[in-house]
Amino acid sequence: MDKEIKKKNILDLQFQKNLIIASTTVIIMFTYLIGVGIALITKQIELGDSVRMWALFIISAGITGIGLIFFYNAYFHIRNIPDVLKNL
């Protein structure tokens, strides 16, 4: 009985960790997109400057790609938790 409680507590910690990772990733990506949008609206980034636009595209692709990897990994682990609970 004590061993099952320890397993459930560890599973709760893993769930919380993955939930924090997923929500933080969404917040960071949303904040980044809002910042880029504000920079484009206020004309701090000019659409005609191809060098800056390519740099912005590469940076945005990197941030979005890394964010999606973290989010998908956390989401995958969160979806597996009910299956693990059934096995306990």
ChimeraX commands (.cxc) that place a marker at each C-alpha (Angstrom):
marker #1 position 0.00,0.00,0.00 radius 0.5
marker #1 position 2.77,2.43,0.88 radius 0.5
marker #1 position 4.55,1.66,-2.37 radius 0.5
marker #1 position 1.43,2.50,-4.40 radius 0.5
marker #1 position 1.09,5.87,-2.65 radius 0.5
marker #1 position 4.71,6.67,-3.46 radius 0.5
marker #1 position 4.14,5.75,-7.11 radius 0.5
marker #1 position 1.06,7.99,-7.29 radius 0.5
marker #1 position 2.96,10.87,-5.68 radius 0.5
marker #1 position 5.78,10.50,-8.20 radius 0.5
marker #1 position 3.20,10.37,-10.98 radius 0.5
marker #1 position 1.59,13.57,-9.63 radius 0.5
marker #1 position 4.98,15.29,-9.64 radius 0.5
marker #1 position 5.61,14.19,-13.23 radius 0.5
marker #1 position 2.15,15.44,-14.23 radius 0.5
marker #1 position 2.76,18.82,-12.61 radius 0.5
marker #1 position 6.19,19.11,-14.24 radius 0.5
marker #1 position 4.81,18.38,-17.70 radius 0.5
marker #1 position 1.84,20.69,-17.16 radius 0.5
marker #1 position 4.18,23.52,-16.16 radius 0.5
marker #1 position 6.37,22.89,-19.22 radius 0.5
marker #1 position 3.36,22.91,-21.56 radius 0.5
marker #1 position 1.81,26.05,-20.11 radius 0.5
marker #1 position 5.12,27.93,-19.96 radius 0.5
marker #1 position 5.83,27.03,-23.58 radius 0.5
marker #1 position 2.44,28.38,-24.66 radius 0.5
marker #1 position 3.02,31.59,-22.69 radius 0.5
marker #1 position 6.50,32.12,-24.16 radius 0.5
marker #1 position 5.36,31.49,-27.74 radius 0.5
marker #1 position 2.30,33.75,-27.34 radius 0.5
marker #1 position 4.41,36.53,-25.82 radius 0.5
marker #1 position 6.97,36.24,-28.62 radius 0.5
marker #1 position 4.29,36.43,-31.32 radius 0.5
marker #1 position 2.67,39.45,-29.64 radius 0.5
marker #1 position 6.08,41.16,-29.43 radius 0.5
marker #1 position 6.80,40.53,-33.11 radius 0.5
marker #1 position 3.33,41.74,-34.00 radius 0.5
marker #1 position 3.80,44.95,-32.02 radius 0.5
marker #1 position 7.22,45.48,-33.62 radius 0.5
marker #1 position 5.69,45.09,-37.08 radius 0.5
marker #1 position 2.76,47.40,-36.29 radius 0.5
marker #1 position 4.99,50.13,-34.88 radius 0.5
marker #1 position 7.31,49.74,-37.89 radius 0.5
marker #1 position 10.36,48.86,-35.78 radius 0.5
marker #1 position 10.83,45.97,-38.19 radius 0.5
marker #1 position 10.47,47.03,-41.80 radius 0.5
marker #1 position 8.86,44.54,-44.14 radius 0.5
marker #1 position 10.93,45.76,-47.11 radius 0.5
marker #1 position 14.30,44.97,-45.51 radius 0.5
marker #1 position 14.96,41.42,-46.68 radius 0.5
marker #1 position 17.99,40.82,-44.43 radius 0.5
marker #1 position 16.06,41.67,-41.27 radius 0.5
marker #1 position 13.04,39.70,-42.44 radius 0.5
marker #1 position 15.19,36.59,-43.05 radius 0.5
marker #1 position 16.81,37.03,-39.64 radius 0.5
marker #1 position 13.36,37.40,-38.05 radius 0.5
marker #1 position 12.13,34.33,-39.95 radius 0.5
marker #1 position 15.09,32.21,-38.81 radius 0.5
marker #1 position 14.77,33.34,-35.19 radius 0.5
marker #1 position 11.00,32.83,-35.24 radius 0.5
marker #1 position 11.34,29.38,-36.76 radius 0.5
marker #1 position 13.89,28.42,-34.11 radius 0.5
marker #1 position 11.78,29.67,-31.21 radius 0.5
marker #1 position 8.59,28.15,-32.59 radius 0.5
marker #1 position 10.29,24.83,-33.38 radius 0.5
marker #1 position 11.85,24.49,-29.95 radius 0.5
marker #1 position 8.57,25.53,-28.32 radius 0.5
marker #1 position 6.59,22.98,-30.30 radius 0.5
marker #1 position 9.06,20.23,-29.41 radius 0.5
marker #1 position 8.76,21.01,-25.68 radius 0.5
marker #1 position 4.98,21.33,-25.89 radius 0.5
marker #1 position 4.50,18.10,-27.84 radius 0.5
marker #1 position 6.79,16.17,-25.49 radius 0.5
marker #1 position 4.94,17.44,-22.40 radius 0.5
marker #1 position 1.55,16.82,-24.03 radius 0.5
marker #1 position 2.58,13.26,-24.94 radius 0.5
marker #1 position 3.52,12.54,-21.32 radius 0.5
marker #1 position 0.32,14.10,-20.00 radius 0.5
marker #1 position -1.77,11.92,-22.32 radius 0.5
marker #1 position -0.01,8.77,-21.06 radius 0.5
marker #1 position -0.77,9.43,-17.39 radius 0.5
marker #1 position -4.30,7.86,-17.40 radius 0.5
marker #1 position -2.83,4.68,-18.86 radius 0.5
marker #1 position -0.17,4.58,-16.16 radius 0.5
marker #1 position -2.83,5.15,-13.48 radius 0.5
marker #1 position -4.81,2.18,-14.77 radius 0.5
marker #1 position -1.75,-0.03,-14.38 radius 0.5
marker #1 position -1.30,1.01,-10.74 radius 0.5
marker link #1:1,2 radius 0.2
marker link #1:2,3 radius 0.2
marker link #1:3,4 radius 0.2
marker link #1:4,5 radius 0.2
marker link #1:5,6 radius 0.2
marker link #1:6,7 radius 0.2
marker link #1:7,8 radius 0.2
marker link #1:8,9 radius 0.2
marker link #1:9,10 radius 0.2
marker link #1:10,11 radius 0.2
marker link #1:11,12 radius 0.2
marker link #1:12,13 radius 0.2
marker link #1:13,14 radius 0.2
marker link #1:14,15 radius 0.2
marker link #1:15,16 radius 0.2
marker link #1:16,17 radius 0.2
marker link #1:17,18 radius 0.2
marker link #1:18,19 radius 0.2
marker link #1:19,20 radius 0.2
marker link #1:20,21 radius 0.2
marker link #1:21,22 radius 0.2
marker link #1:22,23 radius 0.2
marker link #1:23,24 radius 0.2
marker link #1:24,25 radius 0.2
marker link #1:25,26 radius 0.2
marker link #1:26,27 radius 0.2
marker link #1:27,28 radius 0.2
marker link #1:28,29 radius 0.2
marker link #1:29,30 radius 0.2
marker link #1:30,31 radius 0.2
marker link #1:31,32 radius 0.2
marker link #1:32,33 radius 0.2
marker link #1:33,34 radius 0.2
marker link #1:34,35 radius 0.2
marker link #1:35,36 radius 0.2
marker link #1:36,37 radius 0.2
marker link #1:37,38 radius 0.2
marker link #1:38,39 radius 0.2
marker link #1:39,40 radius 0.2
marker link #1:40,41 radius 0.2
marker link #1:41,42 radius 0.2
marker link #1:42,43 radius 0.2
marker link #1:43,44 radius 0.2
marker link #1:44,45 radius 0.2
marker link #1:45,46 radius 0.2
marker link #1:46,47 radius 0.2
marker link #1:47,48 radius 0.2
marker link #1:48,49 radius 0.2
marker link #1:49,50 radius 0.2
marker link #1:50,51 radius 0.2
marker link #1:51,52 radius 0.2
marker link #1:52,53 radius 0.2
marker link #1:53,54 radius 0.2
marker link #1:54,55 radius 0.2
marker link #1:55,56 radius 0.2
marker link #1:56,57 radius 0.2
marker link #1:57,58 radius 0.2
marker link #1:58,59 radius 0.2
marker link #1:59,60 radius 0.2
marker link #1:60,61 radius 0.2
marker link #1:61,62 radius 0.2
marker link #1:62,63 radius 0.2
marker link #1:63,64 radius 0.2
marker link #1:64,65 radius 0.2
marker link #1:65,66 radius 0.2
marker link #1:66,67 radius 0.2
marker link #1:67,68 radius 0.2
marker link #1:68,69 radius 0.2
marker link #1:69,70 radius 0.2
marker link #1:70,71 radius 0.2
marker link #1:71,72 radius 0.2
marker link #1:72,73 radius 0.2
marker link #1:73,74 radius 0.2
marker link #1:74,75 radius 0.2
marker link #1:75,76 radius 0.2
marker link #1:76,77 radius 0.2
marker link #1:77,78 radius 0.2
marker link #1:78,79 radius 0.2
marker link #1:79,80 radius 0.2
marker link #1:80,81 radius 0.2
marker link #1:81,82 radius 0.2
marker link #1:82,83 radius 0.2
marker link #1:83,84 radius 0.2
marker link #1:84,85 radius 0.2
marker link #1:85,86 radius 0.2
marker link #1:86,87 radius 0.2
marker link #1:87,88 radius 0.2
view
